[in-house]
Amino acid sequence: MSRDKLFLISPGFSDPKHPGAVFVCPHCNAIEGLLASFPDLAAAVDVERVRFTRPRQPVIDAVGEENQSLPLLLLARNTPPDATERNGTRFVSATGRILELLAERHGFPRLHN
Protein backbone atom coordinates (compact mmCIF):
# COMPACT_ATOMS: atom_id res chain seq x y z
CA MET A 1 0.00 0.00 0.00
CA SER A 2 1.60 3.23 -1.11
CA ARG A 3 -1.04 5.67 0.20
CA ASP A 4 -3.02 6.06 3.39
CA LYS A 5 -6.50 4.58 3.09
CA LEU A 6 -9.71 5.49 4.89
CA PHE A 7 -12.55 3.06 5.41
CA LEU A 8 -15.87 4.84 6.00
CA ILE A 9 -19.47 3.66 6.24
CA SER A 10 -21.41 4.67 3.14
CA PRO A 11 -23.78 7.49 4.10
CA GLY A 12 -27.52 7.08 3.72
CA PHE A 13 -27.74 3.54 5.10
CA SER A 14 -30.64 1.73 6.73
CA ASP A 15 -30.53 -0.26 9.95
CA PRO A 16 -32.80 -3.30 10.32
CA LYS A 17 -33.28 -2.31 13.97
CA HIS A 18 -34.93 0.96 12.82
CA PRO A 19 -37.10 0.20 9.77
CA GLY A 20 -37.87 3.13 7.49
CA ALA A 21 -35.13 5.43 8.82
CA VAL A 22 -32.04 6.52 6.93
CA PHE A 23 -28.76 7.20 8.76
CA VAL A 24 -25.21 8.46 8.55
CA CYS A 25 -22.45 7.34 10.89
CA PRO A 26 -21.66 10.39 13.06
CA HIS A 27 -17.97 9.53 13.26
CA CYS A 28 -17.58 8.82 9.54
CA ASN A 29 -19.66 11.88 8.67
CA ALA A 30 -17.20 14.18 10.46
CA ILE A 31 -14.47 12.84 8.18
CA GLU A 32 -16.74 12.95 5.12
CA GLY A 33 -17.31 16.66 5.77
CA LEU A 34 -13.59 17.33 5.91
CA LEU A 35 -12.98 15.37 2.69
CA ALA A 36 -15.79 17.22 0.90
CA SER A 37 -14.55 20.62 2.10
CA PHE A 38 -11.01 20.04 0.82
CA PRO A 39 -11.25 17.84 -2.29
CA ASP A 40 -7.72 18.66 -3.45
CA LEU A 41 -6.29 17.33 -0.17
CA ALA A 42 -8.70 14.40 -0.17
CA ALA A 43 -7.29 13.27 -3.51
CA ALA A 44 -4.11 12.17 -1.72
CA VAL A 45 -5.97 9.63 0.43
CA ASP A 46 -7.63 6.47 -0.84
CA VAL A 47 -11.20 6.24 0.47
CA GLU A 48 -13.33 3.13 0.49
CA ARG A 49 -16.93 3.35 1.63
CA VAL A 50 -18.44 0.11 2.86
CA ARG A 51 -21.91 -0.96 3.87
CA PHE A 52 -23.19 -0.51 7.39
CA THR A 53 -24.11 -4.16 7.94
CA ARG A 54 -21.51 -6.66 8.97
CA PRO A 55 -19.50 -8.48 7.92
CA ARG A 56 -17.55 -5.67 6.26
CA GLN A 57 -15.38 -7.88 4.12
CA PRO A 58 -12.96 -5.24 2.74
CA VAL A 59 -12.17 -4.17 6.32
CA ILE A 60 -11.82 -7.78 7.48
CA ASP A 61 -9.43 -8.46 4.62
CA ALA A 62 -7.29 -5.48 5.66
CA VAL A 63 -7.24 -5.71 9.47
CA GLY A 64 -9.27 -8.70 10.63
CA GLU A 65 -12.80 -9.40 11.75
CA GLU A 66 -12.22 -7.92 15.21
CA ASN A 67 -11.43 -4.48 13.74
CA GLN A 68 -14.61 -3.72 11.73
CA SER A 69 -15.57 -0.57 13.64
CA LEU A 70 -15.37 2.48 11.42
CA PRO A 71 -13.95 4.94 10.58
CA LEU A 72 -10.53 3.40 10.18
CA LEU A 73 -7.33 4.83 8.68
CA LEU A 74 -4.74 2.45 7.26
CA LEU A 75 -1.28 3.99 7.38
CA ALA A 76 1.01 3.50 4.41
CA ARG A 77 4.23 4.94 5.82
CA ASN A 78 5.80 6.74 8.78
CA THR A 79 3.37 5.20 11.21
CA PRO A 80 2.93 6.88 14.58
CA PRO A 81 3.74 4.85 17.70
CA ASP A 82 0.10 4.87 18.85
CA ALA A 83 -1.11 2.99 15.74
CA THR A 84 -2.42 -0.55 16.10
CA GLU A 85 -0.78 -3.28 14.06
CA ARG A 86 -2.22 -6.44 12.60
CA ASN A 87 -0.16 -8.65 10.29
CA GLY A 88 2.13 -5.78 9.38
CA THR A 89 -0.71 -3.35 8.65
CA ARG A 90 -0.78 -0.28 10.90
CA PHE A 91 -4.05 1.54 11.51
CA VAL A 92 -5.93 4.00 13.70
CA SER A 93 -9.63 3.80 14.50
CA ALA A 94 -10.29 6.71 16.89
CA THR A 95 -12.05 9.48 14.95
CA GLY A 96 -10.22 12.30 16.72
CA ARG A 97 -6.86 10.70 16.05
CA ILE A 98 -7.76 10.08 12.40
CA LEU A 99 -8.57 13.78 12.03
CA GLU A 100 -5.24 14.71 13.67
CA LEU A 101 -3.36 12.39 11.34
CA LEU A 102 -5.12 13.78 8.27
CA ALA A 103 -3.89 17.22 9.33
CA GLU A 104 -0.35 16.05 10.10
CA ARG A 105 0.11 13.78 7.10
CA HIS A 106 -2.00 15.44 4.41
CA GLY A 107 -2.32 19.11 5.33
CA PHE A 108 -6.00 19.18 6.25
CA PRO A 109 -6.97 21.94 8.66
CA ARG A 110 -7.02 20.98 12.32
CA LEU A 111 -10.12 21.00 14.49
CA HIS A 112 -10.46 24.09 16.61
CA ASN A 113 -10.99 23.43 20.31
For each residue, the residues with C-beta under 8 A, 3 or more apart:
1: 5 74 76 89
2: 76
3: 44 45 46 76
4: 44 45 46 73 74 75 76 101 105 106
5: 1 45 46 47 48 62 73 74 76
6: 31 35 45 46 47 48 71 72 73 74 98
7: 48 49 50 56 58 59 62 70 71 72 73 74
8: 25 28 31 32 47 48 49 50 70 71
9: 13 24 25 28 49 50 51 52 70 71
10: 13 49 50 51 52
11: 24 25 28 29 32 49
12: 22 23 24
13: 9 10 22 23 24 25 51 52
14: 18 19 21 22 23 52
15: 18 21 23 52
16: 19 53
17:
18: 14 15 21 23
19: 14 16
20:
21: 14 15 18
22: 12 13 14
23: 12 13 14 15 18 52
24: 9 11 12 13 28 29 32
25: 8 9 11 13 28 29 52 70 71
26: 29 30
27: 30 31 70 71 95
28: 8 9 11 24 25 31 32 70 71
29: 11 24 25 26 32 33
30: 26 27 33 34 95 99
31: 6 8 27 28 34 35 71 95 98 99 102
32: 8 11 24 28 29 35 36
33: 29 30 36 37
34: 30 31 37 38 42 99 102 108 109
35: 6 31 32 38 39 42 45 47
36: 32 33 39 42
37: 33 34
38: 34 35 41 42 108 109
39: 35 36 42 43
40: 43
41: 38 44 45 102 106 107 108
42: 34 35 36 38 39 45 47
43: 39 40
44: 3 4 41 106
45: 3 4 5 6 35 41 42 102 106
46: 3 4 5 6
47: 5 6 8 35 42
48: 5 6 7 8 58
49: 7 8 9 10 11
50: 7 8 9 10 56 58 59 70
51: 9 10 13 56
52: 9 10 13 14 15 23 25
53: 16 56
54: 68
55: 60 65 68
56: 7 50 51 53 59 60 68 70
57: 60 61
58: 7 48 50 61 62
59: 7 50 56 62 63 67 68 70 72
60: 55 56 57 63 64 65 68
61: 57 58
62: 5 7 58 59 74 89 91
63: 59 60 67 72 74 86 89 91
64: 60 67 86 87
65: 55 60 68
66:
67: 59 63 64 72 84 86 91 93
68: 54 55 56 59 60 65
69: 72 93
70: 7 8 9 25 27 28 50 56 59 93
71: 6 7 8 9 25 27 28 31 93 95 98
72: 6 7 59 63 67 69 91 92 93 98
73: 4 5 6 7 91 92 93 98 101 102
74: 1 4 5 6 7 62 63 89 90 91
75: 4 78 79 80 83 90 91 92 101
76: 1 2 3 4 5
77:
78: 75 105
79: 75 83 90
80: 75 83 92 101
81:
82: 92 97
83: 75 79 80 90 91 92
84: 67 90 91 92 93
85: 88 89 90 91
86: 63 64 67 89 91
87: 64
88: 85
89: 1 62 63 74 85 86
90: 74 75 79 83 84 85
91: 62 63 67 72 73 74 75 83 84 85 86
92: 72 73 75 80 82 83 84 97 98 101
93: 67 69 70 71 72 73 84 98
94: 97 98
95: 27 30 31 71 98 99
96: 99 100 111
97: 82 92 94 100 101
98: 6 31 71 72 73 92 93 94 95 101 102
99: 30 31 34 95 96 102 103 108 110 111
100: 96 97 103 104 110
101: 4 73 75 80 92 97 98 104 105
102: 31 34 41 45 73 98 99 105 106 108
103: 99 100 106 107 108 109 110
104: 100 101
105: 4 78 101 102
106: 4 41 44 45 102 103
107: 41 103
108: 34 38 41 99 102 103
109: 34 38 103
110: 99 100 103
111: 96 99
112:
113:
